[in-house]
Amino acid sequence: MKKKNVGLITGAVALALAGAWYVNQGGGAHAENGKGGPGKGGPGGQPPVTVNVVAPQRQDVGVELSANGTVTPLRTVDLHPQTSATIRQVHIKEGEFVKEGQLMFSLDDRADRANVARAQAQVARDRATLADLERQYKRSQELVAQKFLAQSAMDSLQSQVEAQRALVQSNAAAARASQVAASYTAIRAPMSGRVGAIDVHPGALVQPSTSLTTVTQLDPINVSFTLPESALGALLAAQKQGAVEVRVKAGDEAAAVNGRLSFIDNAVDPQAGTIRVKGEFANPAASLWPGQYVSARVTVQTLKDAVVIPQSAIINSTSGVFVYVAGEDNAARQVPVKRLHAFGDYAAVAGLAGNEKVITEGKQNLRPGGKIRLVGQGKPGDKAAAPKAKKEQA
C-alpha cells in the first residue's frame, strides 16, 4: 500500500508542474498571439521564419547553347604524283609549315625535259617549212599576174600554206603539253598549312597511286558539333540578324577562342533529332588542332538589361513557377516569374521589377503572407534595446 501511495503522489506532483509551466510559458505565448504582439507569429500563430534575401541584378545576358564538338580543318590535301618517276629530292620536313606554291618534292625530270626539247624542235622545223611555202605562194601570185603560171598551181600552193599553218599550231600545242607533263616533276604546296608524315625518300619509285604526304590548313579552322533540333529556329533567327558568336575551349585550363557560326546543315538527323553546325575560327597560334575535342557555346540572343536572380530562389510547383519576396511588413509575398535563361547558378527571369528583396534561404518553410525575420535581424523583443546599443557605440 505504501508503494502505491508513493506512485500516486509522484504523478500528482508531475501534473502540477506541467500545469504551472503551461500557465507561465505556453499560455502567455498564446495570450500574446491573441493580442497580436509584434513579430510573434504569422498565420495560425506560427513564429517568424528566418530567411536570407538578395537584391536582383540587372545585366545583359547572352542566351547560349552548349555542345561538345571536334576541330576539323577547312581543307586537307593528300599529295600524289601525277606521273611515274623516282624521287630526286625532298625539300621539306615532317610537321613543317609550308606556304602555298612552296616546292616540296622534285622528281627525276630528264625524260620530260628531253620530250620538251624535241617538241620545241619540231615546232621550229614546221615554222621554217611554213615560211618557205609562204614565199613560194607570194612568188606564184606575181607569176599568175604576169600570165606565166596557171591559177590552179597558185591555189595548190595556198592549200599547202594553210595545211602547214595548222601543223605548226598542232605541234605548238604538243610542245605545251610536254611542258605541262614536265611540270609534274616539281610538286608544290597547293595551299598554306602543316605537312604530315612523309613516307617517301630520294630514289624511291612513285606512281600516281603513291601518297607522298598530306597538307592540312590550320588557319582558319572549323569546329563541328551538333545541337538539338529545337534550337534550329533560334539559330536561323540569329543568323539573319548578323554574325553569330561561337566560343570554344579545348579544356578547363585552356583559354576560350572566339569565332563565328559558318554553317548550318540543310537537314535534321531524324534518328538523333539533331542539326549539325560548324564554327570558323582564326587560328594563327595553332591553339586548335584537327581532331581535338572541345566544348562549344553558341550565343543566339542577348537579353538586354535582364533581371538576374539565383536559381536557388526559384520554386517550381504544380501551380507554376514563383519566388518569395520580403514585403514591407516583414511578410512573405509570392510573385510568379518566368525563367528566360539559366546560366550556372543564376537565371534571367521575367515578372520582377528588380527592386524586390528575393528570399533565397528558408523559403521551404514559408507560406504566402507568413511572417519572416531576416538573418542578422534582432528578435522582436530586442527592438527597444537596439537603438540604445547603437548610440553607446557612437
Disulfide bonds with the S-S distance in Angstrom:
none
